[in-house]
Amino acid sequence: METEVVLFDFDGVIANTEESNAAYLEKALAAFGIQLADEDRKALIGTNDKTRIESLLSRSSVKVTAEDLAGKRRQAGNTYENSCIRPIPGVVSLIQDIRGRGLKTGLVTSTSTRLIMIALNRMRMTGLFDVIICGDMCANCKPDPECYKMAMDYLEAEPRKCIVFEDSAVGIHAARLAGARVAAYRGSGIQQDVSEADFIVDSYEVCRDRLDDILHGNQRDKFILPPSYLWDKI
């Protein structure tokens, strides 16, 4: 199967933001006496589900609205504007390699447009994508496939000719529902269930060496792992 379009999630795929995002959220929630558990951190990855935030706020001993939390979050800062954000090693070269083959690339994320554009500008990556779809552009958040379908429509791409790089269970499921093949990246901070993916990638450097296999659907095996991992298993 020839690939024409490669789509990327942002958080945990382009930049390792997830642990930092959780820390900033935790700082804001602490003002209301709310603590994040490990399960909460994992549940919030890959989606912008308002019901999950409402559930967290209900743990406070006083009534807290979404507007109250938003105010505290503005005071606390965020990963995209206030941290030393940088691309995950190897991802820029991978995207450049993909684009050098004449394929289109896109970014599809649950994060807001303002924060994503700030982050991309800071990392000098805005020119690497033919389309950028953010969470506030869609009526439904992942695992709904709306965001991926929107990107495919803008790029006039058939779903079966698209590959998506994702790291979260909800993102992988959204991409599969949209009809794309999925390469799951496991090199970010918080490990998640990626069993629904077609390929599993731990290193973008190794991924570049196997890029032909991914793009052409030559699935010799599901795992595309760095040599250090293989030596550890011997």
N, C-alpha and C positions, 0 to 999 in steps of 0.2 A: 504494500500500500504506500503510494507516494504521499508525502506530506507537503502541504502548501503553506500552512500557518502554524506558528508555535506561540502559545499564550502562556504568560507567567503570572502567578499570584505575586504579591509584594512581600507581605510580612512572613518571614521565615523562609522565603524563596529568593528574593532579591536582596533583602537586608535582614539581618538577625535581630528583629525588633521585639519579639514576643515576650522575652523575659523583662526587657526594659518597659514595655507597655504595661505589663502586670505590676511592675514596681510603681510606676506613676499612678495607676489606678488605685493601687493599695494605699498610697499616700493620701489620695483624695478621700477614699472611703474611711480611712482611719479618723478623719475629722468627725465622723458620725458614729464612731465606735464599732465599725464593721471591719472584719478581717477576712482576707481571701484564703481559702483552702486550696490545696493542690488541684482538687477536682474542679474548682471554680476557674482556675487559670486555664486548664485544658479545655473546659467547656466554652470559654470565651474566644478561643483561637479560631480564626478563619471566618468568623461571622460577626455581625453587628446587631444581634438579636436584642431588641428592647425589653422583651419579657425576662431575659436573664438578668439584665441590669435592675429591673423592677424587683425581681426576686431577691437580689442582693440588698437593695435598699430597704426591703421589708424586715430585714434583720435588725435594723436600728431600733433603739428604745424610744426614739422620737420620730415623728413623721418627717420623711425626707423625700423631696420631689426630684424628678430628673433634672429640673432647672437648678436646684440646690447643688446637686452633684456636678453639673456642668460648670457652675461657678467655681467650685473647689478644684476641678480639673484644670481650669484656666490658670488658677493660682499656682497649682503644682507644676505645671509645664507638661511637655510631652516629648516622646522619643524623636519625632520628625523635625521639630524645631530646636530642641534644647539639648539633645545628646550628641555625641560624636558619631553620627550615623555614617556608615560606609557600606559599599556592596560586599556581599559574601564573596570570598576569594574564588576566582574563576568564572563568576557568572557573567561579567562584562565580556570577557573573551569568548565565552560560549555564545552569547547573543550576537556578537560581531561575526562569529563563524557562521551562525545560522543565516544572518542577513547577507553575508558574503556569498551564500549559495543561492540567493535570489528569493528566499522565503520571506514572508511577512511575519512580523512579530507584534504582539499586543500585551498589554498589562491589564489584568482583571483583579480587582481588589475590593474588599468590604470596607476599607478605610475611606474617609471623606476626601473629596477632590482637593480641598485646600491643603490638607496635610501631605497628601501624596505628591502634589506638585512642588511643595516646599522641599520634600525629601529628594525628589528626582533632580530638582535644580541644584541642591546642595551637593549631590553626588555626580552631577553633570551627565545624567542619563536620559534626559527628556527626548533626545534625538534617536534613541534606540528602539522606539516603539511606533508602529503605524497607527495604533489606536490605544486609548487609555480609558478604561471603564472603572469608575469608582462607586463606592457603596451608595452615595447619595444621588446617583443617576438612575437607580433601580427601585422599583416598588417592593421587590422581594429580595431578601438577603440569602446568601448561601446557607443551607444546601439547595435552595431553589436554583435551577439552572439559568434563570433570566439573564444574569450578568454575562455568562459565557455565550449564550445565544445572541445577545446584543452585539458582542464583539465579533462573532462570526458573521452576523448580518452586515455590519459596517464594512467588514473585509471581503464580503461576498464569497465566503468560504463554506464548503461542504463540511459538516461536522466530522465525517469519517476521514477527512484529510487534515484534521487538526490534532495537535498534541498539546497537552496542558501540563505545565510544571506546577505542582501543588505540594503542600506539606501537611495539611490538616484533613481529617476524615470528612468534615462537612464540605470542604473545597473539592476534594477528590470525588465525592458523591455528586456534587453539582456538575462537575466537568463530565462525569460519566452519563448523567441524565441528559446533558446537552449533546451527547453522541460522540464525544472526543475520546481519544486514547490518553492515558495519564501516566506521567513519570513523577513519582513521589520523591521529593528531596528530604533526606533525613539528617542533613548536616546542621540543622538549626538547634537552638537550645532546648526546646521542650519536645520530647519524643511523643509521637501519637500513632494511632492505628492507621496504617497505610496499606492494609491488606487488599483493598479494592483496586489499587493501582495496577497498571500493566507492567511498569518498570519501577524499580526502586533504586535510587541514586544516593550515594553517601558523599560523593565528591564530584564537583563540576569539572575538575581537571581530568578525572577518569572518564566522565561522561563525554567529554570532547573526543576522546579516543574511540568511544563506541557510538558516536553520533550517527554514523551511517546505519547501524543496526536499529537505533531508535526511530530515525526518520523513515526508514523503509520497512519497518515492522518486522525485521529479522530477529525474532525473539528467541535467541539461543538459550537464554535464561532470564529470569525476572530480575536478578540482582546484578547491579553494576557497581562493584565495590572497589575501594582503593586497595593497592597491593598490601598495605600494612594490615588491613583487616584479614586478608587471605592468609598471611603469615601467622597471625594470631591464632588462626583456627587449625594450623598444622600441628 
